[in-house]
């Protein structure tokens, strides 16, 4: 809680600042930027959900199997790969 959340908040704030300062006028009409921003919001929701899971572990209320956590662990990798592909290729 001392590193990930503050770093994530700073990253989002600096990203919004860069978006407003440099990229919004140039890329606002392109769909890839909107899809990228939606995927970033999904990653933020994933982070919040993982915080809930950590609290469940702390309170001994874990209801998921190890297989669930293995699949859950792969989700951000897929989303980050999609974000990188969108930025590099800019398909639409």
C-alpha positions as CSV (number, residue, x, y, z in Angstrom):
1,X,0.0,0.0,0.0
2,X,3.0,2.3,0.5
3,X,4.4,2.0,-3.0
4,X,1.9,0.8,-5.6
5,X,-1.1,3.0,-4.9
6,X,0.9,6.3,-4.5
7,X,2.9,5.5,-7.6
8,X,-0.2,4.6,-9.6
9,X,-1.9,7.9,-8.6
10,X,1.2,9.9,-9.6
11,X,1.4,8.0,-12.9
12,X,-2.3,8.7,-13.7
13,X,-1.9,12.4,-12.8
14,X,1.3,12.8,-14.9
15,X,-0.3,10.9,-17.7
16,X,-3.4,13.1,-17.7
17,X,-1.1,16.2,-17.7
18,X,0.9,14.9,-20.7
19,X,-2.4,14.0,-22.5
20,X,-3.8,17.5,-22.0
21,X,-0.5,19.3,-22.8
22,X,0.7,17.4,-25.8
23,X,-1.5,14.7,-27.2
24,X,-5.2,15.5,-26.9
25,X,-5.5,18.0,-29.8
26,X,-3.4,15.8,-32.1
27,X,-5.0,12.4,-31.3
28,X,-8.5,13.2,-29.9
29,X,-10.3,12.2,-33.1
30,X,-8.4,8.8,-33.3
31,X,-10.1,5.8,-31.8
32,X,-7.0,4.0,-30.6
33,X,-6.4,6.7,-28.0
34,X,-9.9,6.2,-26.6
35,X,-9.5,2.4,-26.5
36,X,-6.1,2.9,-24.7
37,X,-7.7,5.2,-22.1
38,X,-10.5,2.6,-21.5
39,X,-7.9,-0.1,-21.0
40,X,-6.0,2.1,-18.5
41,X,-9.3,2.5,-16.6
42,X,-9.7,-1.3,-16.6
43,X,-6.2,-1.6,-15.1
44,X,-7.1,0.9,-12.4
45,X,-10.2,-1.2,-11.6
46,X,-8.0,-4.3,-11.5
47,X,-5.7,-2.6,-9.0
48,X,-8.7,-1.7,-6.8
49,X,-10.0,-5.3,-7.0
50,X,-6.7,-6.7,-6.1
51,X,-6.7,-4.4,-3.0
52,X,-10.1,-6.0,-2.1
53,X,-8.6,-9.4,-2.5
54,X,-5.7,-8.5,-0.2
55,X,-8.1,-7.3,2.5
56,X,-10.1,-10.6,2.1
57,X,-6.8,-12.5,2.7
58,X,-6.1,-10.4,5.7
59,X,-9.5,-11.1,7.2
60,X,-9.3,-14.8,6.3
61,X,-12.2,-14.6,3.9
62,X,-10.5,-15.9,0.8
63,X,-13.0,-17.8,-1.4
64,X,-11.0,-18.4,-4.5
65,X,-8.7,-21.3,-5.6
66,X,-5.1,-21.0,-6.7
67,X,-6.3,-21.5,-10.3
68,X,-8.4,-18.3,-10.1
69,X,-5.3,-16.3,-8.9
70,X,-3.1,-17.8,-11.6
71,X,-5.6,-16.6,-14.3
72,X,-6.1,-13.3,-12.6
73,X,-2.4,-12.8,-12.6
74,X,-2.3,-13.0,-16.4
75,X,-5.0,-10.3,-17.0
76,X,-2.8,-7.2,-16.6
77,X,-0.2,-8.7,-18.9
78,X,-2.7,-9.1,-21.7
79,X,-4.1,-5.6,-21.2
80,X,-0.6,-4.0,-21.1
81,X,0.3,-5.8,-24.3
82,X,-2.9,-4.5,-26.0
83,X,-2.0,-1.0,-24.9
84,X,1.5,-1.2,-26.3
85,X,0.2,-2.6,-29.6
86,X,-2.4,0.2,-29.8
87,X,0.2,2.9,-29.3
88,X,2.7,1.4,-31.7
89,X,0.4,0.3,-34.5
90,X,-2.4,2.9,-34.1
91,X,-4.8,0.7,-36.1
92,X,-7.7,3.2,-36.2
